[in-house]
Amino acid sequence: MASEVHAPSVWSRRRILQSTLSGVAGWAAWHGWPTQHLAMAQKGNPTGQMTWAMHITLAPTWFDPGETGALQTPYICLRALHDALVKPMPDGQMSPCLATKWSESEDGLTYNFELRQGVKFHNGDAFTAADVKFSFERYKGAGGLELKKQVKAIEIVNPHHIRFTLHEPWPDFLTFYATPATAAGWIVPKNYTEKIGNDDFKTNPVGLGPYRFVSYNPGVELVLEAHTGYWRKTPSVKRLVFKSVPEPTTRLAMLKQQEADVTYAIYSTLGEEVRRDKTLKLEPTLAGIQWGAFVDMYDPKSPWHDKRVRLAANHAINRQAINESETLGYSKLVGGIIPPSYDFALSFEPYAYDPNKAKALLKEAGYANGFDAGEFSSDAVYASVIEGVVNDLGAVGIRVKVQPLERAAMQAAQREKKVKNLTLMGSGAPGNAATRVEAFMHSKGVQSFIKDPDIDQWFEQQSRERNRAKRQEWLHKIQQKTYDDAYFLPVWQLGFLCVTGPRVAVSGLGLIQDYIYSAPYEDVQLKM
């Protein structure tokens, strides 16, 4: 084994080797963690109830990490109910959690994880390496095919030591496994899950997280209770309640009346109203990138088959005007779908707003009088954003109708490739350029509408390449092609407008870099 030890960097390749340290306490001392963030649970009894007025309806699929997409939304539930070997925390993007330390062999073929001892699931079952192996093998969410293709064997060395062996060196193993680019490293109990089955697990989840499942009323609310034996610390708040309240004016009224404490996605004039109310606090976070996908672009009969038409659509949108109107200017305009902060990302200037150029491109493509483009399906929360996009498209002759859908239904339709025409996509999932390419650009990606043999070939080449400069070259070629051929309709990196009420001491917003929701839940607090 190598003896190199260093701190993790954001989204870069991690060779984290702790052979000279003793468990998480030594690791924490090495990296300067404050003592209150160490593993021993704090004493004291959780009290009170904290309520979130949710902008979406929580789906039972988000109670089970086994089917997680390349999205942040499921982690609203996963971060409460479950835990991972390694995950982003306030102290770092790859913080030791259920794994106290891990190492990579010099040849890049073997990864060893030492597991935290004395940890129990909510039902009392002991956490062991068998649960880690089971959770990996049952995982079928985003990135799962690529991850399993690379892993040759999983060996349970002992109940608290697990070893992954790869077919060949793969620089992205830790990025795929040890960040929420996938949820394969989020652990469910083997014995319990096998006993009740995958379907029943979604309605009666058991995990290792700071909160245990109490009840779920579909379309109404999810109720969780503090797990006082949580390894990191005892949560401060006894009960968390997530209420489904799709109407933003109702959510805001609930905060004013102290019927709720936190809400998300308060945009436009309601955001301005929050700014004027001294009892409320606007807490914007910078979310993932949102973009439109040209679902039908491989159909020769579709106007989207023509690159000029896709470019025309991109030049038709006044993104900054929509930004000021909808997100109070907090969103960041981008030209691609990979955040510039991600490792191997290639930054692009946003397509310029130029309606005259858009009309000229349409005329050149044979659509001087425009065309009917069908529907633009969208998460209902962002229907007003897409209304702005659709209005701009209509101004140059591309006639589209907004089709709002509830979020879980929207994601299922995209995953199952049942959407058509245009659809709004987005992701705030961590990772690097390769994980985003795998999910949304590779032809086998769970959420990809692209079928480009060049991109597939370049992706396979970079996945085997250990030379960083050469990897970057392949990944940049992929990103450049998607930009030049206008494979996407980028909107922005979303300025996500969150609001907290007067009872909140710590909302959890902004504690974890690049995570837009409240977390860690064991850190949220109400005022005394």
C-alpha positions as CSV (number, residue, x, y, z in Angstrom):
1,M,0.0,0.0,0.0
2,A,1.1,3.6,-0.6
3,S,1.7,5.8,2.4
4,E,0.6,9.1,1.0
5,V,-2.0,11.0,3.1
6,H,-3.7,14.2,2.0
7,A,-7.0,16.1,2.3
8,P,-9.7,15.5,-0.3
9,S,-10.2,18.2,-3.0
10,V,-13.5,19.0,-4.5
11,W,-14.5,16.6,-7.2
12,S,-10.9,15.6,-8.0
13,R,-9.6,12.1,-7.9
14,R,-9.1,11.0,-4.3
15,R,-6.2,8.8,-3.1
16,I,-7.1,8.9,0.6
17,L,-4.7,6.6,2.5
18,Q,-4.8,6.5,6.3
19,S,-2.4,3.8,7.2
20,T,-0.6,6.1,9.6
21,L,-3.7,7.3,11.4
22,S,-5.9,5.7,14.0
23,G,-9.6,5.7,12.9
24,V,-11.7,8.8,12.4
25,A,-10.4,10.7,15.5
26,G,-6.9,10.7,14.0
27,W,-8.2,11.6,10.6
28,A,-10.2,14.4,12.1
29,A,-7.3,15.7,14.0
30,W,-5.1,15.6,10.9
31,H,-7.6,17.7,9.0
32,G,-8.5,20.1,11.8
33,W,-12.1,19.0,12.3
34,P,-13.7,20.6,15.4
35,T,-14.2,18.1,18.2
36,Q,-18.0,18.5,18.1
37,H,-18.1,16.8,14.7
38,L,-16.4,13.6,15.9
39,A,-18.1,10.3,16.1
40,M,-19.3,10.2,19.7
41,A,-23.0,11.1,20.0
42,Q,-23.7,14.2,22.0
43,K,-25.7,13.8,25.2
44,G,-29.1,15.3,25.6
45,N,-32.7,14.7,24.5
46,P,-34.0,15.9,21.2
47,T,-37.0,18.3,21.5
48,G,-39.5,20.0,19.4
49,Q,-40.8,19.6,15.8
50,M,-39.4,21.2,12.7
51,T,-41.6,21.4,9.6
52,W,-40.7,21.8,6.0
53,A,-43.3,23.0,3.5
54,M,-42.2,21.0,0.5
55,H,-42.5,22.3,-3.1
56,I,-42.8,18.7,-4.3
57,T,-44.5,15.5,-3.3
58,L,-42.0,13.1,-1.8
59,A,-41.9,9.7,-3.6
60,P,-41.3,6.4,-1.8
61,T,-38.5,5.6,-4.3
62,W,-36.6,8.4,-2.5
63,F,-36.7,6.3,0.7
64,D,-34.5,3.7,-0.9
65,P,-31.0,4.5,-2.2
66,G,-31.1,1.5,-4.6
67,E,-32.8,3.4,-7.4
68,T,-31.4,6.9,-7.0
69,G,-30.9,9.1,-10.1
70,A,-28.2,11.6,-10.8
71,L,-30.1,14.2,-8.9
72,Q,-30.2,15.9,-5.5
73,T,-33.9,15.6,-4.8
74,P,-33.8,12.0,-3.4
75,Y,-31.2,13.1,-0.8
76,I,-33.9,15.1,0.9
77,C,-35.0,11.8,2.3
78,L,-31.8,9.7,2.0
79,R,-29.8,12.1,4.2
80,A,-32.4,11.7,7.0
81,L,-33.1,8.0,6.8
82,H,-29.8,6.6,5.6
83,D,-26.0,7.0,5.7
84,A,-23.1,6.4,3.4
85,L,-19.6,5.1,3.7
86,V,-18.4,8.5,2.5
87,K,-20.4,11.6,1.7
88,P,-20.2,15.4,1.5
89,M,-20.4,17.1,4.9
90,P,-19.8,20.6,6.2
91,D,-16.1,19.6,6.8
92,G,-15.4,18.2,3.3
93,Q,-16.7,16.8,0.1
94,M,-15.5,13.3,1.0
95,S,-15.9,12.9,4.7
96,P,-15.6,9.6,6.5
97,C,-18.9,8.4,7.7
98,L,-19.7,4.6,7.9
99,A,-16.1,4.1,6.6
100,T,-13.5,5.5,9.0
101,K,-10.7,5.2,6.4
102,W,-10.0,3.9,3.0
103,S,-7.0,3.2,0.7
104,E,-6.1,2.6,-2.9
105,S,-3.4,0.2,-4.0
106,E,-0.4,1.5,-5.9
107,D,-1.6,-0.3,-9.1
108,G,-5.1,1.3,-8.8
109,L,-6.8,-2.1,-8.8
110,T,-7.8,-2.5,-5.1
111,Y,-9.7,-0.3,-2.7
112,N,-10.0,-1.2,1.0
113,F,-12.6,0.4,3.3
114,E,-12.5,0.0,7.1
115,L,-15.9,0.3,8.6
116,R,-17.2,2.0,11.7
117,Q,-17.8,-0.4,14.5
118,G,-20.7,-0.5,17.0
119,V,-23.2,1.1,14.6
120,K,-26.7,-0.3,14.4
121,F,-29.6,0.1,12.0
122,H,-32.9,1.7,13.3
123,N,-34.3,-1.8,13.9
124,G,-31.3,-2.9,16.0
125,D,-29.4,-4.9,13.3
126,A,-25.6,-4.5,13.5
127,F,-24.0,-2.8,10.5
128,T,-21.4,-5.0,8.8
129,A,-19.5,-5.4,5.6
130,A,-22.3,-7.8,4.4
131,D,-24.6,-4.8,4.3
132,V,-22.1,-2.8,2.2
133,K,-21.8,-5.7,-0.3
134,F,-25.5,-6.2,-0.5
135,S,-26.2,-2.5,-1.0
136,F,-23.8,-2.3,-3.9
137,E,-25.1,-5.4,-5.6
138,R,-28.8,-4.3,-5.4
139,Y,-28.0,-0.8,-6.6
140,K,-29.6,0.0,-10.0
141,G,-29.6,3.8,-10.1
142,A,-27.6,6.4,-12.0
143,G,-24.1,5.3,-12.8
144,G,-24.8,1.8,-11.7
145,L,-24.0,0.1,-15.0
146,E,-20.6,1.8,-15.3
147,L,-19.7,1.2,-11.7
148,K,-20.6,-2.5,-11.8
149,K,-18.8,-3.0,-15.1
150,Q,-15.6,-1.8,-13.6
151,V,-15.8,-3.9,-10.3
152,K,-14.4,-7.4,-10.7
153,A,-15.0,-8.6,-7.1
154,I,-16.1,-7.5,-3.6
155,E,-14.5,-9.3,-0.7
156,I,-15.6,-9.2,2.9
157,V,-12.3,-9.4,4.6
158,N,-14.0,-9.3,8.0
159,P,-17.2,-7.8,9.4
160,H,-15.6,-4.3,9.4
161,H,-13.3,-4.5,6.4
162,I,-14.5,-4.7,2.8
163,R,-12.3,-4.8,-0.4
164,F,-13.3,-3.8,-4.0
165,T,-11.1,-5.2,-6.8
166,L,-11.4,-3.7,-10.3
167,H,-10.8,-5.3,-13.7
168,E,-8.4,-2.6,-14.5
169,P,-7.3,0.8,-13.0
170,W,-10.2,3.2,-13.1
171,P,-9.5,6.8,-11.9
172,D,-13.2,7.5,-11.3
173,F,-13.9,4.7,-8.8
174,L,-14.1,6.9,-5.8
175,T,-15.9,9.6,-7.7
176,F,-18.6,7.1,-8.7
177,Y,-18.7,5.2,-5.4
178,A,-17.7,7.7,-2.7
179,T,-19.7,10.8,-3.7
180,P,-23.5,11.1,-4.4
181,A,-22.8,10.9,-8.1
182,T,-24.3,7.5,-7.3
183,A,-26.0,6.1,-4.2
184,A,-24.2,2.8,-4.4
185,G,-22.3,3.6,-1.2
186,W,-25.5,4.4,0.8
187,I,-26.2,1.4,3.0
188,V,-29.4,-0.6,3.6
189,P,-29.8,-3.6,6.0
190,K,-29.3,-6.9,4.2
191,N,-31.3,-9.2,6.4
192,Y,-34.2,-6.8,6.8
193,T,-34.4,-5.9,3.1
194,E,-34.2,-9.5,2.0
195,K,-36.9,-10.4,4.5
196,I,-39.5,-7.8,3.4
197,G,-38.5,-7.3,-0.2
198,N,-37.6,-4.2,-2.2
199,D,-41.2,-3.0,-2.7
200,D,-42.1,-3.2,1.0
201,F,-38.8,-1.6,1.9
202,K,-39.9,1.6,0.2
203,T,-43.0,1.9,2.4
204,N,-41.2,0.7,5.6
205,P,-37.5,1.9,5.2
206,V,-34.9,1.1,7.8
207,G,-31.6,2.8,7.7
208,L,-28.5,4.1,9.6
209,G,-29.3,7.8,9.4
210,P,-30.0,10.4,12.1
211,Y,-33.8,10.0,11.8
212,R,-36.0,6.9,11.7
213,F,-39.2,6.4,9.7
214,V,-42.5,7.0,11.5
215,S,-45.2,7.4,8.8
216,Y,-45.8,8.4,5.3
217,N,-49.1,9.7,4.0
218,P,-48.7,9.8,0.2
219,G,-49.1,13.3,-1.2
220,V,-49.5,14.7,2.3
221,E,-46.6,14.3,4.6
222,L,-43.6,12.3,5.8
223,V,-42.9,12.1,9.5
224,L,-39.5,11.2,11.0
225,E,-38.2,10.8,14.6
226,A,-34.7,11.4,15.9
227,H,-32.5,8.3,16.2
228,T,-30.8,9.0,19.5
229,G,-28.1,6.4,18.8
230,Y,-26.9,8.0,15.7
231,W,-23.1,7.7,15.6
232,R,-22.1,11.3,14.8
233,K,-24.3,13.1,17.3
234,T,-27.7,13.1,18.8
235,P,-30.1,15.3,16.7
236,S,-31.3,18.4,18.4
237,V,-34.8,18.3,17.0
238,K,-37.0,15.3,18.0
239,R,-39.4,15.2,15.0
240,L,-39.1,16.3,11.4
241,V,-42.2,16.7,9.3
242,F,-42.1,17.2,5.5
243,K,-45.5,18.4,4.2
244,S,-46.3,18.5,0.5
245,V,-47.5,22.0,-0.4
246,P,-47.2,22.5,-4.2
247,E,-48.7,26.0,-4.1
248,P,-45.9,28.6,-3.3
249,T,-48.3,31.2,-1.9
250,T,-49.6,28.6,0.6
251,R,-46.0,27.6,1.6
252,L,-45.1,31.2,2.3
253,A,-48.3,31.8,4.3
254,M,-47.4,28.7,6.4
255,L,-44.1,30.2,7.3
256,K,-45.7,33.5,8.2
257,Q,-48.2,31.7,10.5
258,Q,-45.4,29.5,11.9
259,E,-47.2,26.3,10.6
260,A,-43.9,25.6,8.8
261,D,-40.3,26.5,9.4
262,V,-38.5,26.0,6.1
263,T,-39.6,26.1,2.5
264,Y,-38.0,25.9,-0.9
265,A,-38.5,27.3,-4.4
266,I,-40.1,30.7,-3.6
267,Y,-39.6,32.7,-6.8
268,S,-40.5,35.9,-8.6
269,T,-42.8,38.4,-6.7
270,L,-43.0,36.1,-3.7
271,G,-39.2,36.3,-3.3
272,E,-39.5,40.0,-3.3
273,E,-42.2,39.7,-0.6
274,V,-39.9,37.7,1.6
275,R,-37.2,40.4,1.3
276,R,-39.7,42.9,2.7
277,D,-40.8,40.7,5.6
278,K,-38.4,41.1,8.6
279,T,-39.8,37.9,10.3
280,L,-38.6,35.7,7.4
281,K,-35.1,35.1,6.0
282,L,-34.3,34.5,2.3
283,E,-31.5,31.9,2.1
284,P,-30.6,31.4,-1.6
285,T,-28.4,28.5,-2.6
286,L,-26.7,27.9,-5.9
287,A,-28.2,24.7,-7.3
288,G,-27.5,22.4,-10.2
289,I,-27.8,23.3,-13.8
290,Q,-31.1,23.1,-15.6
291,W,-31.4,22.6,-19.4
292,G,-33.8,21.6,-22.1
293,A,-33.3,18.3,-23.9
294,F,-34.2,17.9,-27.6
295,V,-35.9,14.5,-27.1
296,D,-36.8,14.0,-30.8
297,M,-33.6,15.3,-32.4
298,Y,-32.7,11.8,-33.9
299,D,-36.0,11.7,-35.7
300,P,-35.3,12.9,-39.3
301,K,-38.9,14.3,-39.5
302,S,-38.4,16.4,-36.4
303,P,-37.2,20.1,-36.8
304,W,-34.9,19.4,-33.9
305,H,-32.9,17.0,-36.1
306,D,-31.4,20.1,-37.7
307,K,-28.5,21.7,-35.7
308,R,-29.5,25.1,-37.1
309,V,-32.9,24.8,-35.4
310,R,-31.4,23.8,-32.1
311,L,-29.0,26.8,-32.3
312,A,-31.9,29.1,-33.2
313,A,-33.7,28.0,-30.0
314,N,-30.6,28.7,-27.9
315,H,-30.2,32.2,-29.4
316,A,-33.9,33.0,-28.9
317,I,-33.8,32.9,-25.1
318,N,-33.2,36.0,-23.0
319,R,-31.8,34.1,-20.0
320,Q,-30.8,37.1,-18.0
321,A,-34.3,38.6,-18.2
322,I,-35.8,35.4,-17.0
323,N,-33.2,35.2,-14.3
324,E,-34.0,38.7,-13.0
325,S,-37.8,38.0,-13.1
326,E,-37.9,34.5,-11.6
327,T,-34.8,34.1,-9.4
328,L,-34.1,37.7,-8.5
329,G,-30.8,37.6,-10.4
330,Y,-29.4,34.8,-8.2
331,S,-29.0,32.2,-11.0
332,K,-25.8,31.9,-13.0
333,L,-25.9,31.8,-16.8
334,V,-24.0,28.9,-18.4
335,G,-23.3,27.5,-21.8
336,G,-23.2,23.8,-20.9
337,I,-24.7,21.3,-18.4
338,I,-21.6,20.6,-16.3
339,P,-20.9,23.1,-13.5
340,P,-17.6,25.0,-14.1
341,S,-16.4,23.9,-10.6
342,Y,-16.4,20.2,-11.5
343,D,-13.1,18.5,-12.3
344,F,-12.5,18.2,-16.1
345,A,-15.3,20.8,-16.8
346,L,-14.9,22.9,-19.9
347,S,-16.6,26.3,-19.4
348,F,-18.6,27.9,-22.2
349,E,-20.1,31.3,-22.6
350,P,-23.9,31.2,-22.7
351,Y,-25.4,31.2,-26.2
352,A,-26.0,34.9,-26.9
353,Y,-29.5,36.3,-26.8
354,D,-30.0,37.2,-30.5
355,P,-33.5,36.8,-31.8
356,N,-32.6,38.1,-35.3
357,K,-29.9,35.4,-35.6
358,A,-32.4,32.9,-34.4
359,K,-34.9,33.9,-37.1
360,A,-32.1,33.8,-39.7
361,L,-31.1,30.3,-38.7
362,L,-34.7,29.1,-38.9
363,K,-35.1,30.6,-42.3
364,E,-31.9,28.9,-43.5
365,A,-33.2,25.6,-42.1
366,G,-36.5,26.0,-44.1
367,Y,-38.7,27.3,-41.3
368,A,-39.1,30.9,-42.2
369,N,-42.6,30.9,-40.8
370,G,-41.6,28.9,-37.7
371,F,-43.1,25.6,-36.7
372,D,-45.3,23.9,-34.1
373,A,-42.8,22.2,-31.7
374,G,-45.3,20.3,-29.5
375,E,-44.9,20.4,-25.8
376,F,-42.1,21.4,-23.4
377,S,-42.6,19.1,-20.3
378,S,-41.4,20.5,-17.0
379,D,-41.4,19.9,-13.3
380,A,-44.4,21.9,-12.2
381,V,-42.2,23.9,-9.8
382,Y,-40.4,25.4,-12.8
383,A,-43.4,25.8,-15.1
384,S,-43.2,29.6,-14.8
385,V,-39.5,29.5,-15.8
386,I,-40.4,27.4,-18.9
387,E,-43.2,29.8,-19.6
388,G,-40.6,32.5,-20.0
389,V,-38.5,30.2,-22.3
390,V,-41.5,29.3,-24.3
391,N,-42.5,32.9,-24.8
392,D,-39.0,33.7,-26.1
393,L,-39.2,30.7,-28.5
394,G,-42.6,31.8,-29.7
395,A,-41.2,35.3,-30.5
396,V,-39.0,33.8,-33.2
397,G,-41.7,31.4,-34.5
398,I,-41.0,28.2,-32.4
399,R,-44.5,27.5,-31.0
400,V,-44.4,25.3,-27.9
401,K,-46.8,24.5,-25.1
402,V,-45.7,24.0,-21.5
403,Q,-46.6,20.6,-20.0
404,P,-46.2,20.7,-16.2
405,L,-45.8,17.5,-14.3
406,E,-45.3,16.6,-10.7
407,R,-41.5,16.0,-10.0
408,A,-41.6,12.2,-9.4
409,A,-43.7,11.7,-12.5
410,M,-41.5,14.0,-14.5
411,Q,-38.3,12.1,-13.5
412,A,-40.0,8.7,-14.1
413,A,-41.1,9.8,-17.6
414,Q,-37.6,11.0,-18.4
415,R,-36.0,7.8,-17.1
416,E,-38.4,5.6,-19.0
417,K,-38.0,7.8,-22.1
418,K,-41.7,8.5,-22.3
419,V,-41.3,12.3,-22.8
420,K,-41.3,13.8,-26.2
421,N,-40.4,17.1,-28.0
422,L,-38.7,19.2,-25.3
423,T,-38.2,18.3,-21.7
424,L,-36.6,20.3,-18.8
425,M,-33.8,18.4,-17.1
426,G,-31.5,19.3,-14.3
427,S,-29.0,17.9,-11.9
428,G,-27.2,19.0,-8.8
429,A,-25.6,15.6,-8.2
430,P,-21.9,15.8,-7.2
431,G,-19.2,14.1,-9.2
432,N,-17.0,15.4,-12.1
433,A,-17.4,15.9,-15.8
434,A,-17.2,12.1,-16.4
435,T,-20.1,11.3,-14.1
436,R,-22.2,14.0,-15.7
437,V,-21.3,12.7,-19.2
438,E,-22.2,9.1,-18.1
439,A,-25.6,10.1,-16.9
440,F,-26.7,12.6,-19.5
441,M,-24.5,12.3,-22.7
442,H,-23.5,8.6,-23.0
443,S,-26.0,6.6,-25.0
444,K,-26.4,4.1,-22.2
445,G,-26.9,6.8,-19.5
446,V,-30.0,6.4,-17.4
447,Q,-31.1,9.9,-18.1
448,S,-29.5,10.5,-21.6
449,F,-31.3,11.3,-24.8
450,I,-28.1,11.5,-26.8
451,K,-26.9,8.7,-29.2
452,D,-23.6,9.9,-30.5
453,P,-21.0,7.2,-31.3
454,D,-18.2,9.7,-31.0
455,I,-19.2,10.6,-27.5
456,D,-19.6,7.0,-26.6
457,Q,-16.1,6.2,-27.9
458,W,-14.4,9.2,-26.2
459,F,-16.1,8.3,-22.9
460,E,-14.9,4.7,-23.0
461,Q,-11.4,6.0,-23.9
462,Q,-11.2,8.4,-21.0
463,S,-12.6,5.9,-18.5
464,R,-9.5,3.7,-19.1
465,E,-7.0,6.5,-19.2
466,R,-4.8,7.1,-16.1
467,N,-3.0,10.1,-17.5
468,R,-4.9,13.1,-16.3
469,A,-4.0,15.4,-19.3
470,K,-5.3,12.8,-21.8
471,R,-8.4,12.2,-19.8
472,Q,-9.1,15.8,-19.8
473,E,-8.6,15.9,-23.6
474,W,-11.3,13.3,-24.2
475,L,-13.8,14.8,-21.7
476,H,-13.2,18.3,-23.2
477,K,-13.9,16.9,-26.7
478,I,-17.2,15.5,-25.5
479,Q,-18.3,18.8,-24.0
480,Q,-17.1,20.8,-27.0
481,K,-19.2,18.7,-29.4
482,T,-22.3,19.0,-27.3
483,Y,-21.9,22.8,-27.4
484,D,-21.0,23.1,-31.1
485,D,-23.9,20.8,-32.1
486,A,-26.3,22.4,-29.6
487,Y,-27.3,19.1,-28.1
488,F,-28.8,20.9,-25.1
489,L,-30.8,24.1,-24.4
490,P,-29.0,25.3,-21.2
491,V,-31.0,27.6,-19.0
492,W,-28.8,28.4,-16.0
493,Q,-27.2,27.2,-12.8
494,L,-30.3,27.7,-10.7
495,G,-30.4,30.3,-7.9
496,F,-32.6,28.2,-5.5
497,L,-34.5,30.6,-3.3
498,C,-35.2,29.1,0.1
499,V,-37.0,30.8,3.1
500,T,-36.8,30.1,6.8
501,G,-39.2,31.2,9.5
502,P,-38.8,32.9,12.9
503,R,-38.5,29.7,15.0
504,V,-35.4,28.5,13.1
505,A,-31.9,28.8,14.7
506,V,-30.1,26.6,12.2
507,S,-31.8,25.7,8.9
508,G,-29.1,23.5,7.5
509,L,-29.1,25.5,4.3
510,G,-25.6,26.2,2.9
511,L,-23.8,24.0,5.5
512,I,-22.7,21.5,2.8
513,Q,-20.9,22.9,-0.3
514,D,-23.0,22.6,-3.5
515,Y,-26.0,21.0,-1.6
516,I,-29.1,23.1,-1.9
517,Y,-31.4,21.6,0.8
518,S,-31.2,21.5,4.6
519,A,-28.4,19.1,5.8
520,P,-27.1,17.5,7.9
521,Y,-30.4,17.0,9.6
522,E,-28.7,16.2,12.9
523,D,-27.3,19.8,12.8
524,V,-30.6,21.7,12.4
525,Q,-31.9,23.6,15.4
526,L,-34.9,25.5,16.6
527,K,-34.6,28.6,18.8
528,M,-34.9,27.9,22.5
